[in-house]
Amino acid sequence: MTQLHATVESALDPRTESLVGEWLTLKEATDALGIKSGRIKQLLSERKLLAVRREGRPMVPASFIKDGQVVKGLPGTLTLLSDAGFDDVETLRWLFTADDTLPGTPVQALSENRGTEVRRRAQALAF
């Protein structure tokens, strides 16, 4: 099974669903990034972007895309969390759970170019 299939087959629980908020279909994400549909599949298989199955189709959290690009630092953070043993749903939950010491959520910190601290915390999870 390829990473793409594993990524989009994860079951999403109501708690994580409520944390994430806005979602994009792969077509909407492709349009937001200004890329071809084959490239979005490549980003998913390379784990530079994460999608989970919602409403019967793979979807991407809208906050993973900012100003026509994947949020800076997201691909590296996804890799660190995967290396720490997090599955896709656990990864989403971690990225979208508020952390008073950041402050905000890790995904908010990444979008505000505060990725160093997010990656530091993600690395610590692996040990």
N, CA, C and O atoms as a printed pandas DataFrame, in Angstrom:
     atom_number atom_name residue_name chain_id  residue_number  x_coord  y_coord  z_coord
0              1         N          MET        A               1    0.844   -1.176    0.000
1              2        CA          MET        A               1    0.000    0.000    0.000
2              3         C          MET        A               1    0.889    1.238    0.000
3              4         O          MET        A               1    1.800    1.346    0.820
4              5         N          THR        A               2    0.637    2.150   -0.891
5              6        CA          THR        A               2    1.454    3.359   -0.961
6              7         C          THR        A               2    1.077    4.309    0.158
7              8         O          THR        A               2    0.021    4.171    0.775
8              9         N          GLN        A               3    1.935    5.263    0.412
9             10        CA          GLN        A               3    1.665    6.260    1.443
10            11         C          GLN        A               3    0.386    7.023    1.140
11            12         O          GLN        A               3   -0.365    7.350    2.058
12            13         N          LEU        A               4    0.123    7.315   -0.136
13            14        CA          LEU        A               4   -1.087    8.046   -0.498
14            15         C          LEU        A               4   -2.309    7.287   -0.042
15            16         O          LEU        A               4   -3.210    7.874    0.557
16            17         N          HIS        A               5   -2.363    5.987   -0.313
17            18        CA          HIS        A               5   -3.523    5.208    0.075
18            19         C          HIS        A               5   -3.646    5.138    1.586
19            20         O          HIS        A               5   -4.749    5.249    2.122
20            21         N          ALA        A               6   -2.536    4.956    2.278
21            22        CA          ALA        A               6   -2.585    4.895    3.731
22            23         C          ALA        A               6   -3.059    6.226    4.299
23            24         O          ALA        A               6   -3.825    6.261    5.261
24            25         N          THR        A               7   -2.603    7.311    3.701
25            26        CA          THR        A               7   -2.950    8.629    4.194
26            27         C          THR        A               7   -4.437    8.913    4.049
27            28         O          THR        A               7   -5.067    9.391    4.993
28            29         N          VAL        A               8   -5.000    8.632    2.899
29            30        CA          VAL        A               8   -6.388    9.022    2.670
30            31         C          VAL        A               8   -7.384    8.005    3.217
31            32         O          VAL        A               8   -8.588    8.257    3.176
32            33         N          GLU        A               9   -6.926    6.880    3.720
33            34        CA          GLU        A               9   -7.847    5.887    4.255
34            35         C          GLU        A               9   -8.068    6.033    5.759
35            36         O          GLU        A               9   -8.912    5.328    6.312
36            37         N          SER        A              10   -7.357    6.901    6.429
37            38        CA          SER        A              10   -7.487    7.041    7.873
38            39         C          SER        A              10   -8.897    7.481    8.244
39            40         O          SER        A              10   -9.486    8.340    7.586
40            41         N          ALA        A              11   -9.430    6.882    9.306
41            42        CA          ALA        A              11  -10.763    7.246    9.785
42            43         C          ALA        A              11  -10.646    8.475   10.677
43            44         O          ALA        A              11   -9.751    8.564   11.518
44            45         N          LEU        A              12  -11.549    9.407   10.484
45            46        CA          LEU        A              12  -11.513   10.649   11.241
46            47         C          LEU        A              12  -12.581   10.622   12.322
47            48         O          LEU        A              12  -13.755   10.392   12.033
48            49         N          ASP        A              13  -12.185   10.854   13.552
49            50        CA          ASP        A              13  -13.122   10.848   14.661
50            51         C          ASP        A              13  -13.736   12.240   14.836
51            52         O          ASP        A              13  -13.151   13.228   14.393
52            53         N          PRO        A              14  -14.906   12.330   15.476
53            54        CA          PRO        A              14  -15.585   13.626   15.640
54            55         C          PRO        A              14  -14.742   14.675   16.375
55            56         O          PRO        A              14  -14.814   15.861   16.056
56            57         N          ARG        A              15  -13.948   14.242   17.352
57            58        CA          ARG        A              15  -13.120   15.197   18.113
58            59         C          ARG        A              15  -12.110   15.891   17.188
59            60         O          ARG        A              15  -11.967   17.113   17.209
60            61         N          THR        A              16  -11.420   15.091   16.386
61            62        CA          THR        A              16  -10.427   15.656   15.470
62            63         C          THR        A              16  -11.119   16.495   14.406
63            64         O          THR        A              16  -10.637   17.570   14.047
64            65         N          GLU        A              17  -12.240   16.009   13.906
65            66        CA          GLU        A              17  -13.031   16.745   12.917
66            67         C          GLU        A              17  -13.343   18.154   13.424
67            68         O          GLU        A              17  -13.217   19.125   12.678
68            69         N          SER        A              18  -13.747   18.266   14.679
69            70        CA          SER        A              18  -14.111   19.574   15.233
70            71         C          SER        A              18  -12.897   20.476   15.445
71            72         O          SER        A              18  -13.021   21.699   15.387
72            73         N          LEU        A              19  -11.723   19.886   15.691
73            74        CA          LEU        A              19  -10.512   20.686   15.876
74            75         C          LEU        A              19  -10.061   21.349   14.576
75            76         O          LEU        A              19   -9.628   22.501   14.573
76            77         N          VAL        A              20  -10.168   20.608   13.476
77            78        CA          VAL        A              20   -9.601   21.076   12.206
78            79         C          VAL        A              20  -10.378   22.240   11.627
79            80         O          VAL        A              20   -9.774   23.224   11.199
80            81         N          GLY        A              21  -11.677   22.159   11.603
81            82        CA          GLY        A              21  -12.477   23.253   11.039
82            83         C          GLY        A              21  -12.688   23.117    9.549
83            84         O          GLY        A              21  -13.354   22.184    9.100
84            85         N          GLU        A              22  -12.130   24.036    8.772
85            86        CA          GLU        A              22  -12.372   24.074    7.326
86            87         C          GLU        A              22  -11.515   23.060    6.572
87            88         O          GLU        A              22  -10.337   22.870    6.875
88            89         N          TRP        A              23  -12.138   22.411    5.575
89            90        CA          TRP        A              23  -11.481   21.387    4.766
90            91         C          TRP        A              23  -11.555   21.737    3.297
91            92         O          TRP        A              23  -12.442   22.475    2.869
92            93         N          LEU        A              24  -10.620   21.206    2.526
93            94        CA          LEU        A              24  -10.614   21.363    1.074
94            95         C          LEU        A              24  -10.603   19.982    0.424
95            96         O          LEU        A              24   -9.919   19.073    0.894
96            97         N          THR        A              25  -11.364   19.830   -0.660
97            98        CA          THR        A              25  -11.237   18.616   -1.459
98            99         C          THR        A              25   -9.868   18.668   -2.134
99           100         O          THR        A              25   -9.220   19.715   -2.135
100          101         N          LEU        A              26   -9.425   17.560   -2.701
101          102        CA          LEU        A              26   -8.140   17.579   -3.400
102          103         C          LEU        A              26   -8.181   18.556   -4.570
103          104         O          LEU        A              26   -7.180   19.211   -4.861
104          105         N          LYS        A              27   -9.324   18.660   -5.241
105          106        CA          LYS        A              27   -9.471   19.616   -6.355
106          107         C          LYS        A              27   -9.323   21.044   -5.836
107          108         O          LYS        A              27   -8.622   21.856   -6.440
108          109         N          GLU        A              28   -9.980   21.351   -4.720
109          110        CA          GLU        A              28   -9.869   22.693   -4.140
110          111         C          GLU        A              28   -8.438   22.985   -3.683
111          112         O          GLU        A              28   -7.943   24.099   -3.858
112          113         N          ALA        A              29   -7.780   21.989   -3.100
113          114        CA          ALA        A              29   -6.389   22.168   -2.668
114          115         C          ALA        A              29   -5.485   22.379   -3.877
115          116         O          ALA        A              29   -4.582   23.216   -3.844
116          117         N          THR        A              30   -5.729   21.618   -4.944
117          118        CA          THR        A              30   -4.963   21.769   -6.182
118          119         C          THR        A              30   -5.115   23.184   -6.722
119          120         O          THR        A              30   -4.135   23.820   -7.109
120          121         N          ASP        A              31   -6.348   23.665   -6.745
121          122        CA          ASP        A              31   -6.611   25.032   -7.224
122          123         C          ASP        A              31   -5.951   26.072   -6.314
123          124         O          ASP        A              31   -5.363   27.040   -6.798
124          125         N          ALA        A              32   -6.049   25.870   -5.003
125          126        CA          ALA        A              32   -5.461   26.825   -4.051
126          127         C          ALA        A              32   -3.944   26.900   -4.192
127          128         O          ALA        A              32   -3.342   27.952   -3.979
128          129         N          LEU        A              33   -3.340   25.783   -4.551
129          130        CA          LEU        A              33   -1.888   25.744   -4.729
130          131         C          LEU        A              33   -1.460   26.107   -6.148
131          132         O          LEU        A              33   -0.280   26.349   -6.401
132          133         N          GLY        A              34   -2.420   26.145   -7.072
133          134        CA          GLY        A              34   -2.097   26.462   -8.459
134          135         C          GLY        A              34   -1.251   25.387   -9.129
135          136         O          GLY        A              34   -0.352   25.692   -9.913
136          137         N          ILE        A              35   -1.542   24.134   -8.817
137          138        CA          ILE        A              35   -0.770   23.023   -9.370
138          139         C          ILE        A              35   -1.690   22.056  -10.111
139          140         O          ILE        A              35   -2.913   22.179  -10.051
140          141         N          LYS        A              36   -1.090   21.096  -10.806
141          142        CA          LYS        A              36   -1.856   20.073  -11.515
142          143         C          LYS        A              36   -2.234   18.955  -10.546
143          144         O          LYS        A              36   -1.585   18.770   -9.516
144          145         N          SER        A              37   -3.283   18.215  -10.884
145          146        CA          SER        A              37   -3.797   17.179   -9.984
146          147         C          SER        A              37   -2.749   16.104   -9.674
147          148         O          SER        A              37   -2.739   15.563   -8.568
148          149         N          GLY        A              38   -1.887   15.792  -10.608
149          150        CA          GLY        A              38   -0.843   14.806  -10.354
150          151         C          GLY        A              38    0.130   15.269   -9.281
151          152         O          GLY        A              38    0.658   14.457   -8.520
152          153         N          ARG        A              39    0.363   16.551   -9.223
153          154        CA          ARG        A              39    1.303   17.102   -8.237
154          155         C          ARG        A              39    0.746   16.994   -6.816
155          156         O          ARG        A              39    1.511   16.768   -5.878
156          157         N          ILE        A              40   -0.568   17.150   -6.637
157          158        CA          ILE        A              40   -1.139   17.041   -5.290
158          159         C          ILE        A              40   -0.967   15.616   -4.779
159          160         O          ILE        A              40   -0.698   15.400   -3.597
160          161         N          LYS        A              41   -1.123   14.652   -5.668
161          162        CA          LYS        A              41   -0.923   13.251   -5.279
162          163         C          LYS        A              41    0.523   13.008   -4.888
163          164         O          LYS        A              41    0.801   12.240   -3.967
164          165         N          GLN        A              42    1.433   13.653   -5.578
165          166        CA          GLN        A              42    2.853   13.535   -5.242
166          167         C          GLN        A              42    3.132   14.156   -3.874
167          168         O          GLN        A              42    3.856   13.570   -3.069
168          169         N          LEU        A              43    2.570   15.325   -3.603
169          170        CA          LEU        A              43    2.758   15.969   -2.299
170          171         C          LEU        A              43    2.249   15.070   -1.177
171          172         O          LEU        A              43    2.867   14.986   -0.116
172          173         N          LEU        A              44    1.122   14.398   -1.411
173          174        CA          LEU        A              44    0.571   13.489   -0.411
174          175         C          LEU        A              44    1.454   12.258   -0.235
175          176         O          LEU        A              44    1.726   11.845    0.892
176          177         N          SER        A              45    1.895   11.680   -1.328
177          178        CA          SER        A              45    2.706   10.464   -1.220
178          179         C          SER        A              45    4.076   10.755   -0.609
179          180         O          SER        A              45    4.659    9.889    0.043
180          181         N          GLU        A              46    4.588   11.960   -0.813
181          182        CA          GLU        A              46    5.871   12.364   -0.217
182          183         C          GLU        A              46    5.693   12.893    1.207
183          184         O          GLU        A              46    6.667   13.274    1.856
184          185         N          ARG        A              47    4.480   12.914    1.681
185          186        CA          ARG        A              47    4.105   13.392    3.018
186          187         C          ARG        A              47    4.482   14.865    3.245
187          188         O          ARG        A              47    4.875   15.263    4.342
188          189         N          LYS        A              48    4.350   15.650    2.184
189          190        CA          LYS        A              48    4.544   17.083    2.295
190          191         C          LYS        A              48    3.216   17.773    2.585
191          192         O          LYS        A              48    3.159   18.961    2.905
192          193         N          LEU        A              49    2.151   16.982    2.462
193          194        CA          LEU        A              49    0.789   17.431    2.719
194          195         C          LEU        A              49    0.041   16.215    3.237
195          196         O          LEU        A              49    0.414   15.083    2.929
196          197         N          LEU        A              50   -0.999   16.428    4.013
197          198        CA          LEU        A              50   -1.747   15.330    4.612
198          199         C          LEU        A              50   -3.225   15.450    4.265
199          200         O          LEU        A              50   -3.810   16.529    4.358
200          201         N          ALA        A              51   -3.814   14.342    3.868
201          202        CA          ALA        A              51   -5.249   14.283    3.597
202          203         C          ALA        A              51   -5.826   13.090    4.331
203          204         O          ALA        A              51   -5.157   12.071    4.507
204          205         N          VAL        A              52   -7.067   13.221    4.754
205          206        CA          VAL        A              52   -7.802   12.100    5.342
206          207         C          VAL        A              52   -9.154   12.012    4.666
207          208         O          VAL        A              52   -9.642   12.982    4.085
208          209         N          ARG        A              53   -9.748   10.842    4.749
209          210        CA          ARG        A              53  -11.034   10.620    4.101
210          211         C          ARG        A              53  -12.155   11.215    4.949
211          212         O          ARG        A              53  -12.303   10.899    6.129
212          213         N          ARG        A              54  -12.929   12.074    4.320
213          214        CA          ARG        A              54  -14.119   12.694    4.911
214          215         C          ARG        A              54  -15.213   12.631    3.860
215          216         O          ARG        A              54  -14.962   12.854    2.675
216          217         N          GLU        A              55  -16.403   12.332    4.291
217          218        CA          GLU        A              55  -17.532   12.318    3.361
218          219         C          GLU        A              55  -17.220   11.470    2.130
219          220         O          GLU        A              55  -17.666   11.779    1.025
220          221         N          GLY        A              56  -16.453   10.404    2.330
221          222        CA          GLY        A              56  -16.151    9.480    1.257
222          223         C          GLY        A              56  -15.037    9.876    0.311
223          224         O          GLY        A              56  -14.788    9.178   -0.673
224          225         N          ARG        A              57  -14.361   10.979    0.586
225          226        CA          ARG        A              57  -13.280   11.409   -0.314
226          227         C          ARG        A              57  -12.142   12.045    0.482
227          228         O          ARG        A              57  -12.356   12.568    1.575
228          229         N          PRO        A              58  -10.936   11.995   -0.074
229          230        CA          PRO        A              58   -9.804   12.595    0.639
230          231         C          PRO        A              58   -9.914   14.112    0.681
231          232         O          PRO        A              58  -10.246   14.762   -0.310
232          233         N          MET        A              59   -9.623   14.658    1.866
233          234        CA          MET        A              59   -9.679   16.104    2.045
234          235         C          MET        A              59   -8.467   16.570    2.854
235          236         O          MET        A              59   -7.890   15.822    3.644
236          237         N          VAL        A              60   -8.111   17.823    2.628
237          238        CA          VAL        A              60   -6.942   18.454    3.242
238          239         C          VAL        A              60   -7.425   19.596    4.143
239          240         O          VAL        A              60   -8.301   20.359    3.736
240          241         N          PRO        A              61   -6.879   19.732    5.346
241          242        CA          PRO        A              61   -7.226   20.899    6.154
242          243         C          PRO        A              61   -6.863   22.190    5.405
243          244         O          PRO        A              61   -5.748   22.334    4.904
244          245         N          ALA        A              62   -7.809   23.111    5.338
245          246        CA          ALA        A              62   -7.587   24.362    4.601
246          247         C          ALA        A              62   -6.407   25.151    5.167
247          248         O          ALA        A              62   -5.720   25.849    4.420
248          249         N          SER        A              63   -6.167   25.052    6.458
249          250        CA          SER        A              63   -5.084   25.833    7.064
250          251         C          SER        A              63   -3.695   25.299    6.729
251          252         O          SER        A              63   -2.696   25.891    7.136
252          253         N          PHE        A              64   -3.615   24.191    5.993
253          254        CA          PHE        A              64   -2.320   23.695    5.530
254          255         C          PHE        A              64   -1.827   24.459    4.310
255          256         O          PHE        A              64   -0.684   24.290    3.885
256          257         N          ILE        A              65   -2.688   25.297    3.746
257          258        CA          ILE        A              65   -2.329   26.070    2.550
258          259         C          ILE        A              65   -2.510   27.545    2.867
259          260         O          ILE        A              65   -3.554   27.968    3.365
260          261         N          LYS        A              66   -1.480   28.315    2.571
261          262        CA          LYS        A              66   -1.524   29.762    2.837
262          263         C          LYS        A              66   -0.832   30.491    1.691
263          264         O          LYS        A              66    0.286   30.149    1.305
264          265         N          ASP        A              67   -1.503   31.483    1.162
265          266        CA          ASP        A              67   -0.943   32.300    0.079
266          267         C          ASP        A              67   -0.455   31.449   -1.097
267          268         O          ASP        A              67    0.603   31.707   -1.671
268          269         N          GLY        A              68   -1.244   30.435   -1.440
269          270        CA          GLY        A              68   -0.934   29.616   -2.607
270          271         C          GLY        A              68    0.183   28.616   -2.423
271          272         O          GLY        A              68    0.693   28.077   -3.405
272          273         N          GLN        A              69    0.582   28.352   -1.175
273          274        CA          GLN        A              69    1.665   27.410   -0.908
274          275         C          GLN        A              69    1.334   26.564    0.311
275          276         O          GLN        A              69    0.534   26.952    1.162
276          277         N          VAL        A              70    1.975   25.388    0.375
277          278        CA          VAL        A              70    1.888   24.588    1.594
278          279         C          VAL        A              70    2.565   25.409    2.686
279          280         O          VAL        A              70    3.633   25.980    2.466
280          281         N          VAL        A              71    1.947   25.468    3.861
281          282        CA          VAL        A              71    2.484   26.248    4.972
282          283         C          VAL        A              71    3.939   25.844    5.237
283          284         O          VAL        A              71    4.267   24.662    5.342
284          285         N          LYS        A              72    4.781   26.845    5.340
285          286        CA          LYS        A              72    6.204   26.619    5.585
286          287         C          LYS        A              72    6.388   25.818    6.882
287          288         O          LYS        A              72    5.804   26.134    7.919
288          289         N          GLY        A              73    7.203   24.794    6.791
289          290        CA          GLY        A              73    7.495   23.968    7.955
290          291         C          GLY        A              73    6.568   22.775    8.134
291          292         O          GLY        A              73    6.866   21.869    8.913
292          293         N          LEU        A              74    5.440   22.765    7.414
293          294        CA          LEU        A              74    4.509   21.648    7.564
294          295         C          LEU        A              74    5.118   20.318    7.122
295          296         O          LEU        A              74    5.008   19.340    7.861
296          297         N          PRO        A              75    5.757   20.235    5.947
297          298        CA          PRO        A              75    6.305   18.941    5.528
298          299         C          PRO        A              75    7.288   18.343    6.539
299          300         O          PRO        A              75    7.219   17.150    6.833
300          301         N          GLY        A              76    8.180   19.142    7.059
301          302        CA          GLY        A              76    9.141   18.656    8.046
302          303         C          GLY        A              76    8.466   18.222    9.339
303          304         O          GLY        A              76    8.871   17.241    9.961
304          305         N          THR        A              77    7.445   18.952    9.734
305          306        CA          THR        A              77    6.707   18.604   10.942
306          307         C          THR        A              77    5.947   17.294   10.747
307          308         O          THR        A              77    5.902   16.462   11.653
308          309         N          LEU        A              78    5.351   17.109    9.571
309          310        CA          LEU        A              78    4.660   15.850    9.277
310          311         C          LEU        A              78    5.633   14.679    9.357
311          312         O          LEU        A              78    5.288   13.616    9.874
312          313         N          THR        A              79    6.839   14.871    8.850
313          314        CA          THR        A              79    7.857   13.810    8.900
314          315         C          THR        A              79    8.248   13.505   10.342
315          316         O          THR        A              79    8.340   12.340   10.730
316          317         N          LEU        A              80    8.478   14.548   11.132
317          318        CA          LEU        A              80    8.857   14.342   12.535
318          319         C          LEU        A              80    7.772   13.583   13.301
319          320         O          LEU        A              80    8.074   12.676   14.076
320          321         N          LEU        A              81    6.521   13.954   13.084
321          322        CA          LEU        A              81    5.422   13.288   13.787
322          323         C          LEU        A              81    5.280   11.832   13.334
323          324         O          LEU        A              81    5.004   10.945   14.141
324          325         N          SER        A              82    5.470   11.604   12.058
325          326        CA          SER        A              82    5.423   10.234   11.539
326          327         C          SER        A              82    6.553    9.403   12.151
327          328         O          SER        A              82    6.345    8.257   12.551
328          329         N          ASP        A              83    7.737    9.987   12.219
329          330        CA          ASP        A              83    8.882    9.305   12.827
330          331         C          ASP        A              83    8.643    9.014   14.310
331          332         O          ASP        A              83    9.190    8.056   14.857
332          333         N          ALA        A              84    7.825    9.846   14.951
333          334        CA          ALA        A              84    7.499    9.646   16.367
334          335         C          ALA        A              84    6.404    8.595   16.546
335          336         O          ALA        A              84    6.027    8.274   17.673
336          337         N          GLY        A              85    5.896    8.061   15.437
337          338        CA          GLY        A              85    4.902    7.001   15.511
338          339         C          GLY        A              85    3.459    7.467   15.432
339          340         O          GLY        A              85    2.542    6.674   15.642
340          341         N          PHE        A              86    3.246    8.736   15.134
341          342        CA          PHE        A              86    1.891    9.265   15.034
342          343         C          PHE        A              86    1.245    8.798   13.734
343          344         O          PHE        A              86    1.878    8.832   12.679
344          345         N          ASP        A              87   -0.017    8.362   13.806
345          346        CA          ASP        A              87   -0.751    8.083   12.576
346          347         C          ASP        A              87   -1.353    9.405   12.086
347          348         O          ASP        A              87   -1.164   10.443   12.719
348          349         N          ASP        A              88   -2.063    9.372   10.983
349          350        CA          ASP        A              88   -2.571   10.615   10.384
350          351         C          ASP        A              88   -3.546   11.353   11.282
351          352         O          ASP        A              88   -3.485   12.578   11.384
352          353         N          VAL        A              89   -4.441   10.629   11.932
353          354        CA          VAL        A              89   -5.423   11.272   12.808
354          355         C          VAL        A              89   -4.726   11.854   14.035
355          356         O          VAL        A              89   -5.045   12.969   14.449
356          357         N          GLU        A              90   -3.789   11.129   14.618
357          358        CA          GLU        A              90   -3.034   11.657   15.757
358          359         C          GLU        A              90   -2.239   12.897   15.349
359          360         O          GLU        A              90   -2.114   13.846   16.123
360          361         N          THR        A              91   -1.708   12.880   14.138
361          362        CA          THR        A              91   -0.966   14.036   13.623
362          363         C          THR        A              91   -1.876   15.250   13.535
363          364         O          THR        A              91   -1.511   16.336   13.985
364          365         N          LEU        A              92   -3.054   15.073   12.962
365          366        CA          LEU        A              92   -4.004   16.190   12.870
366          367         C          LEU        A              92   -4.384   16.690   14.255
367          368         O          LEU        A              92   -4.428   17.897   14.497
368          369         N          ARG        A              93   -4.657   15.767   15.154
369          370        CA          ARG        A              93   -5.054   16.154   16.512
370          371         C          ARG        A              93   -3.942   16.976   17.163
371          372         O          ARG        A              93   -4.223   17.990   17.803
372          373         N          TRP        A              94   -2.688   16.557   17.011
373          374        CA          TRP        A              94   -1.571   17.280   17.615
374          375         C          TRP        A              94   -1.417   18.668   16.983
375          376         O          TRP        A              94   -1.218   19.657   17.689
376          377         N          LEU        A              95   -1.510   18.732   15.666
377          378        CA          LEU        A              95   -1.339   20.007   14.967
378          379         C          LEU        A              95   -2.436   21.018   15.282
379          380         O          LEU        A              95   -2.198   22.226   15.239
380          381         N          PHE        A              96   -3.632   20.534   15.596
381          382        CA          PHE        A              96   -4.768   21.430   15.792
382          383         C          PHE        A              96   -5.211   21.572   17.247
383          384         O          PHE        A              96   -6.246   22.181   17.516
384          385         N          THR        A              97   -4.444   21.022   18.187
385          386        CA          THR        A              97   -4.771   21.158   19.606
386          387         C          THR        A              97   -4.015   22.352   20.171
387          388         O          THR        A              97   -2.800   22.472   20.010
388          389         N          ALA        A              98   -4.755   23.230   20.834
389          390        CA          ALA        A              98   -4.152   24.440   21.410
390          391         C          ALA        A              98   -3.094   24.087   22.452
391          392         O          ALA        A              98   -3.248   23.149   23.234
392          393         N          ASP        A              99   -2.032   24.857   22.435
393          394        CA          ASP        A              99   -0.928   24.702   23.371
394          395         C          ASP        A              99   -0.626   26.087   23.917
395          396         O          ASP        A              99   -0.107   26.946   23.204
396          397         N          ASP        A             100   -0.955   26.297   25.189
397          398        CA          ASP        A             100   -0.785   27.619   25.803
398          399         C          ASP        A             100    0.652   28.109   25.782
399          400         O          ASP        A             100    0.889   29.315   25.835
400          401         N          THR        A             101    1.608   27.208   25.709
401          402        CA          THR        A             101    3.007   27.629   25.721
402          403         C          THR        A             101    3.485   28.107   24.354
403          404         O          THR        A             101    4.568   28.684   24.254
404          405         N          LEU        A             102    2.702   27.880   23.297
405          406        CA          LEU        A             102    3.155   28.339   21.962
406          407         C          LEU        A             102    2.929   29.843   21.752
407          408         O          LEU        A             102    3.906   30.446   21.309
408          409         N          PRO        A             103    1.914   30.496   21.969
409          410        CA          PRO        A             103    0.530   30.104   22.231
410          411         C          PRO        A             103   -0.190   29.761   20.925
411          412         O          PRO        A             103    0.311   30.020   19.831
412          413         N          GLY        A             104   -1.374   29.174   21.071
413          414        CA          GLY        A             104   -2.169   28.767   19.918
414          415         C          GLY        A             104   -1.921   27.310   19.585
415          416         O          GLY        A             104   -1.416   26.552   20.412
416          417         N          THR        A             105   -2.279   26.922   18.374
417          418        CA          THR        A             105   -2.061   25.547   17.928
418          419         C          THR        A             105   -0.754   25.469   17.149
419          420         O          THR        A             105   -0.276   26.482   16.639
420          421         N          PRO        A             106   -0.176   24.283   17.054
421          422        CA          PRO        A             106    1.035   24.149   16.236
422          423         C          PRO        A             106    0.825   24.592   14.790
423          424         O          PRO        A             106    1.718   25.205   14.205
424          425         N          VAL        A             107   -0.332   24.297   14.201
425          426        CA          VAL        A             107   -0.552   24.712   12.812
426          427         C          VAL        A             107   -0.637   26.238   12.700
427          428         O          VAL        A             107   -0.201   26.808   11.699
428          429         N          GLN        A             108   -1.192   26.899   13.712
429          430        CA          GLN        A             108   -1.202   28.369   13.711
430          431         C          GLN        A             108    0.228   28.902   13.801
431          432         O          GLN        A             108    0.592   29.849   13.104
432          433         N          ALA        A             109    1.025   28.289   14.659
433          434        CA          ALA        A             109    2.414   28.728   14.807
434          435         C          ALA        A             109    3.177   28.548   13.496
435          436         O          ALA        A             109    3.965   29.413   13.113
436          437         N          LEU        A             110    2.947   27.426   12.804
437          438        CA          LEU        A             110    3.606   27.224   11.512
438          439         C          LEU        A             110    3.190   28.309   10.521
439          440         O          LEU        A             110    4.033   28.851    9.807
440          441         N          SER        A             111    1.909   28.625   10.474
441          442        CA          SER        A             111    1.436   29.622    9.507
442          443         C          SER        A             111    1.917   31.026    9.849
443          444         O          SER        A             111    1.928   31.907    8.989
444          445         N          GLU        A             112    2.312   31.236   11.095
445          446        CA          GLU        A             112    2.848   32.534   11.525
446          447         C          GLU        A             112    4.374   32.540   11.525
447          448         O          GLU        A             112    5.003   33.408   12.130
448          449         N          ASN        A             113    4.958   31.561   10.839
449          450        CA          ASN        A             113    6.416   31.455   10.705
450          451         C          ASN        A             113    7.116   31.268   12.051
451          452         O          ASN        A             113    8.205   31.797   12.273
452          453         N          ARG        A             114    6.483   30.515   12.939
453          454        CA          ARG        A             114    7.091   30.166   14.229
454          455         C          ARG        A             114    7.343   28.664   14.276
455          456         O          ARG        A             114    7.078   28.008   15.283
456          457         N          GLY        A             115    7.857   28.131   13.172
457          458        CA          GLY        A             115    8.020   26.693   13.015
458          459         C          GLY        A             115    9.124   26.074   13.841
459          460         O          GLY        A             115    9.059   24.883   14.147
460          461         N          THR        A             116   10.136   26.839   14.213
461          462        CA          THR        A             116   11.253   26.277   14.970
462          463         C          THR        A             116   10.767   25.645   16.267
463          464         O          THR        A             116   11.155   24.526   16.604
464          465         N          GLU        A             117    9.923   26.359   16.987
465          466        CA          GLU        A             117    9.421   25.831   18.254
466          467         C          GLU        A             117    8.500   24.634   18.034
467          468         O          GLU        A             117    8.509   23.693   18.828
468          469         N          VAL        A             118    7.714   24.662   16.976
469          470        CA          VAL        A             118    6.833   23.535   16.661
470          471         C          VAL        A             118    7.672   22.292   16.375
471          472         O          VAL        A             118    7.389   21.216   16.903
472          473         N          ARG        A             119    8.691   22.434   15.549
473          474        CA          ARG        A             119    9.542   21.284   15.217
474          475         C          ARG        A             119   10.298   20.777   16.445
475          476         O          ARG        A             119   10.505   19.573   16.595
476          477         N          ARG        A             120   10.705   21.682   17.311
477          478        CA          ARG        A             120   11.383   21.284   18.546
478          479         C          ARG        A             120   10.468   20.379   19.378
479          480         O          ARG        A             120   10.897   19.354   19.907
480          481         N          ARG        A             121    9.207   20.781   19.479
481          482        CA          ARG        A             121    8.244   19.990   20.259
482          483         C          ARG        A             121    7.956   18.651   19.579
483          484         O          ARG        A             121    7.839   17.623   20.247
484          485         N          ALA        A             122    7.843   18.668   18.248
485          486        CA          ALA        A             122    7.587   17.428   17.525
486          487         C          ALA        A             122    8.769   16.473   17.662
487          488         O          ALA        A             122    8.571   15.267   17.802
488          489         N          GLN        A             123    9.987   16.990   17.625
489          490        CA          GLN        A             123   11.168   16.142   17.798
490          491         C          GLN        A             123   11.190   15.510   19.178
491          492         O          GLN        A             123   11.563   14.346   19.328
492          493         N          ALA        A             124   10.792   16.268   20.180
493          494        CA          ALA        A             124   10.804   15.757   21.550
494          495         C          ALA        A             124    9.843   14.577   21.713
495          496         O          ALA        A             124   10.053   13.725   22.575
496          497         N          LEU        A             125    8.811   14.523   20.908
497          498        CA          LEU        A             125    7.842   13.432   20.988
498          499         C          LEU        A             125    8.459   12.099   20.593
499          500         O          LEU        A             125    7.995   11.045   21.025
500          501         N          ALA        A             126    9.491   12.143   19.783
501          502        CA          ALA        A             126   10.112   10.912   19.285
502          503         C          ALA        A             126   11.013   10.267   20.344
503          504         O          ALA        A             126   11.440    9.124   20.182
504          505         N          PHE        A             127   11.297   10.982   21.404
505          506        CA          PHE        A             127   12.248   10.454   22.413
506          507         C          PHE        A             127   11.606   10.182   23.742
507          508         O          PHE        A             127   12.278    9.740   24.674
